[in-house]
Amino acid sequence: MSIINKTYSKFLAIFPVVILFISVLSNSKYNFTYDENYLSFNISYIIIFFWSLKRPEYFGYGFIFLAGILNDVIQNNPLGISSIEYLSICALTAFVSRRIILQNLIYDWVFFLISILIVGSINYIILVYIFNIPIAYNSLLLGLFATFIIYPILAKILSWIDNILQESIYDKKNQ
Amino acid sequence: MSREMGRDDFVISARSVFLNKGNRQKFSLLTLLLISIVILSLEYFKSGPVNQIRMITKDIVIKSSYVASVPFKSISKTYSTVIDHFKMYDEYEKLKTVEIKKQKLILENNFFKEENHKLKKLINEKNLYNDEFYVTKVLLDQKSPYLRSLLINKGFKHGIKLGAAVRSDSYFIGKIVDSNYLTSRILLISDLNSKIPIIIEPGSISAILSGTGNNELGEIEYLPENNNIKEGGIIYTSGSDGVISSGIPVGKIIFDNNQIKVDYFVDFTQIDFVKVYYKK
């Protein structure tokens, strides 16, 4: 196998991680204002949830931990809080994937809602009760709701990317 | 019996989730969660080597984030340019109709400056603040439900200290809340946690300007009960905190549903360069 092919295969293997890092480092500008409330989609939650549920072998926990640290620096959060949130999502998805055999979009969507509510609560408790950082509760809830609403659309896009990756990997193996 | 089985199942699943390393995983979830908690607890150390490592990490991440956000920034800039082109004709028409007494205002301003200087001399008031500032580039503008801040390209290596006032043009936009070696973070006055002592003219009414997390309007707190605030009143920094210079314009008073609000002079979404004031 040539060096180009090897590099290409490696790139495909880390592509989900690359998407996660871009979404974290690109400053997550997925915001809009509605009725004086700021809606902020948390794309990172969706990416982590989707790939750790579907293909956990692509997503090293170390990378997720690192992405959390980067997110905290950019968002000016206490370092470590996003890592805890992201790893909690991984723990929840790992737990569910071990106990549920049948998976479909509706089940995933409902479970995604439960996961982000748990993670949002962790975020709120740590920021408000431990670090005394006031946050707009309604904005937090609206943000989580907006993230929940767009999950099916992004899940479809990510599934499409995943199919392409699977086909490419399969082709490479059969070459 | 079946309940015990269920509990056993649950325990086995939980143990497998937190302790087992999956395929291609180098760390278990529990290890990384514990490391995260340790890092989080290190937030209580605000000085010493822990703080230095944190500052270096932040500098590296902020610079990398700036590079990663370049393509996204260029897309949004292109979009703004196109929109601006569509608006250009309307703005040109507006400018034609509005009478701008610029020259008159400049002369008036010079007169008041001169008068102020003479009066200060008369009462022997020393100038506590200087006008030394850095013009610096905004690396990232951070918008989230909890945070309105800007990251800039200067840090404590350049003499920037916590609490330093930051202006865009002549208007106050916020203060430094986090200074790393090469980068700093400005907390905008629109942030939910921002509280700035202000003075409202005419009337010289002292109060606190509080951010709402909304970029458009701010709120005023601790107003005297019998105030005579009118729409259009101008808000300046009062300087009573001893950190920010007094007399920097911030915004003007508007009444929104019979509530007193502050309309900021600056559009926080359009800031590319800022002036950071520092003491010699």
Chai-1 contact restraints between the chains, C-beta under 6 A:
chainA,res_idxA,chainB,res_idxB,connection_type,confidence,min_distance_angstrom,max_distance_angstrom,comment,restraint_id
A,L25,B,S65,contact,1.0,0.0,6.0,A-B,restraint_1
A,L25,B,A68,contact,1.0,0.0,6.0,A-B,restraint_2
A,S26,B,A68,contact,1.0,0.0,6.0,A-B,restraint_3
A,S26,B,S69,contact,1.0,0.0,6.0,A-B,restraint_4
A,S26,B,F72,contact,1.0,0.0,6.0,A-B,restraint_5
A,N27,B,S69,contact,1.0,0.0,6.0,A-B,restraint_6
A,N27,B,L140,contact,1.0,0.0,6.0,A-B,restraint_7
A,N31,B,K143,contact,1.0,0.0,6.0,A-B,restraint_8
A,E36,B,N214,contact,1.0,0.0,6.0,A-B,restraint_9
A,Y38,B,P145,contact,1.0,0.0,6.0,A-B,restraint_10
A,S40,B,S144,contact,1.0,0.0,6.0,A-B,restraint_11
A,S40,B,P145,contact,1.0,0.0,6.0,A-B,restraint_12
A,P56,B,G22,contact,1.0,0.0,6.0,A-B,restraint_13
A,E57,B,N23,contact,1.0,0.0,6.0,A-B,restraint_14
A,E57,B,R24,contact,1.0,0.0,6.0,A-B,restraint_15
A,G60,B,Q25,contact,1.0,0.0,6.0,A-B,restraint_16
A,Y61,B,Q25,contact,1.0,0.0,6.0,A-B,restraint_17
A,Y61,B,F27,contact,1.0,0.0,6.0,A-B,restraint_18
A,Y61,B,L29,contact,1.0,0.0,6.0,A-B,restraint_19
A,Y61,B,L32,contact,1.0,0.0,6.0,A-B,restraint_20
A,G62,B,K26,contact,1.0,0.0,6.0,A-B,restraint_21
A,G62,B,F27,contact,1.0,0.0,6.0,A-B,restraint_22
A,F65,B,L32,contact,1.0,0.0,6.0,A-B,restraint_23
A,L70,B,V61,contact,1.0,0.0,6.0,A-B,restraint_24
A,V73,B,K58,contact,1.0,0.0,6.0,A-B,restraint_25
A,V73,B,V61,contact,1.0,0.0,6.0,A-B,restraint_26
A,I74,B,S65,contact,1.0,0.0,6.0,A-B,restraint_27
A,N76,B,L147,contact,1.0,0.0,6.0,A-B,restraint_28
A,N76,B,R185,contact,1.0,0.0,6.0,A-B,restraint_29
A,P78,B,L40,contact,1.0,0.0,6.0,A-B,restraint_30
A,P78,B,E43,contact,1.0,0.0,6.0,A-B,restraint_31
A,L79,B,I39,contact,1.0,0.0,6.0,A-B,restraint_32
A,G80,B,S36,contact,1.0,0.0,6.0,A-B,restraint_33
A,G80,B,I39,contact,1.0,0.0,6.0,A-B,restraint_34
A,G80,B,L40,contact,1.0,0.0,6.0,A-B,restraint_35
A,S83,B,S36,contact,1.0,0.0,6.0,A-B,restraint_36
A,I84,B,S36,contact,1.0,0.0,6.0,A-B,restraint_37
A,L87,B,L29,contact,1.0,0.0,6.0,A-B,restraint_38
A,L87,B,L32,contact,1.0,0.0,6.0,A-B,restraint_39
A,L87,B,L33,contact,1.0,0.0,6.0,A-B,restraint_40
A,A91,B,V17,contact,1.0,0.0,6.0,A-B,restraint_41
A,A91,B,L29,contact,1.0,0.0,6.0,A-B,restraint_42
A,A94,B,V17,contact,1.0,0.0,6.0,A-B,restraint_43
A,F95,B,S13,contact,1.0,0.0,6.0,A-B,restraint_44
A,F95,B,V17,contact,1.0,0.0,6.0,A-B,restraint_45
A,R98,B,S13,contact,1.0,0.0,6.0,A-B,restraint_46
A,I135,B,Y146,contact,1.0,0.0,6.0,A-B,restraint_47
A,A136,B,P145,contact,1.0,0.0,6.0,A-B,restraint_48
A,A136,B,L192,contact,1.0,0.0,6.0,A-B,restraint_49
A,A136,B,G213,contact,1.0,0.0,6.0,A-B,restraint_50
A,S139,B,P145,contact,1.0,0.0,6.0,A-B,restraint_51
A,L140,B,P145,contact,1.0,0.0,6.0,A-B,restraint_52
A,G143,B,P145,contact,1.0,0.0,6.0,A-B,restraint_53
